[in-house]
Amino acid sequence: MYNESIINKFLEPKNAGRIKNADANGSAKNEKCGDVLKIFIAVENDRIVDAKFKAFGSPLTICAADITCEKMIGLTTEEVLGIKNSDIEAEILVADEDREKLRQSILAEETIASVMAEYNKRQAKMNK
Amino acid sequence: MSISSHKIHGPKGVGALFVKKGVKITPIIVGGEQERGLRAGTYNTPSIVGFGKACEMIMFNYIMDNRRTKSNRDYFTNKIMQEIPNCHVNGHVHQRLPGIVSISFECIDGEALMCLLDMNGICVSTGPACSTGSIEPSHVLMALGMTVEGAKSTVRFSFDPSNTREEIDIAVKKIKDCVERLRNLSPLRASKDKDKE
């Protein structure tokens, strides 16, 4: 059905789970297909040191979520906003018939925007 | 009425069409007079013979076979409902085909469950072959009044007379493990738990 690398990420996602006392979390949903992605982040010195996810969706959704977290770790809170859905898509090889499904399964941009908005809100509150 | 051969253990790619006397249908494949001009093209003889044999075999003992299949299906369904919380059987309780059951497992995606079960040697389905590759949930389940999440959380299990109770016990145990694993990954579970608090 899917290639080995997608199945491996689906079976053993490195970044699955949640971060206790996360600095922020945010989620996004694809209304059309029902997929949901929630990401938790830990930030130190303005840099994301850890990112974990929870996802409701197909193996493609879980694979894309894991890659999204991988890409976020190590970036600054500004740089992370530069991650595009197309960056995630480029890392996942699928058959042509699954291409549209893959695009619909990637919720990176919306979720990162949500989690960083929450982070900035919390920071603003703390700085008051 | 159309009948697919593979539904009764016959070969794939062959079927039968029953046309009531007096009903006129237009061929969709033209260019030959095969099948009374309704379907042009060379007959697929091995598949037709295979389908014929499957019909012959199913007619031989179908009452007992249906009874056994239904009993296995009900045993499976009861066990799933007892052992796995937050799941629902779709469709009518009694007026249903004996060999299939559609179950929704809250908070998890049916395709993800199907893949995990496949890795564990259990083959199930999330929908008809004609919707493969589609991102949208089953229109049939949506017409039953389900939400997008509910329809996406649904898996169809099929049985036949050769299934044993031991096989079903193993399947239920594996399904339970896989459902739990995916629920631990689901953001919907946390929000459901919060709703209950």
Boltz contact constraints between the chains, C-beta under 6 A:
constraints:
  - contact:
      token1: [A, 16]
      token2: [B, 185]
      max_distance: 6.0
  - contact:
      token1: [A, 33]
      token2: [B, 135]
      max_distance: 6.0
  - contact:
      token1: [A, 34]
      token2: [B, 148]
      max_distance: 6.0
  - contact:
      token1: [A, 34]
      token2: [B, 149]
      max_distance: 6.0
  - contact:
      token1: [A, 34]
      token2: [B, 152]
      max_distance: 6.0
  - contact:
      token1: [A, 36]
      token2: [B, 187]
      max_distance: 6.0
  - contact:
      token1: [A, 38]
      token2: [B, 187]
      max_distance: 6.0
  - contact:
      token1: [A, 54]
      token2: [B, 187]
      max_distance: 6.0
  - contact:
      token1: [A, 56]
      token2: [B, 109]
      max_distance: 6.0
  - contact:
      token1: [A, 56]
      token2: [B, 186]
      max_distance: 6.0
  - contact:
      token1: [A, 56]
      token2: [B, 187]
      max_distance: 6.0
  - contact:
      token1: [A, 56]
      token2: [B, 188]
      max_distance: 6.0
  - contact:
      token1: [A, 57]
      token2: [B, 109]
      max_distance: 6.0
  - contact:
      token1: [A, 58]
      token2: [B, 109]
      max_distance: 6.0
  - contact:
      token1: [A, 58]
      token2: [B, 111]
      max_distance: 6.0
  - contact:
      token1: [A, 58]
      token2: [B, 112]
      max_distance: 6.0
  - contact:
      token1: [A, 59]
      token2: [B, 112]
      max_distance: 6.0
  - contact:
      token1: [A, 59]
      token2: [B, 115]
      max_distance: 6.0
  - contact:
      token1: [A, 97]
      token2: [B, 133]
      max_distance: 6.0
  - contact:
      token1: [A, 101]
      token2: [B, 135]
      max_distance: 6.0
  - contact:
      token1: [A, 104]
      token2: [B, 135]
      max_distance: 6.0
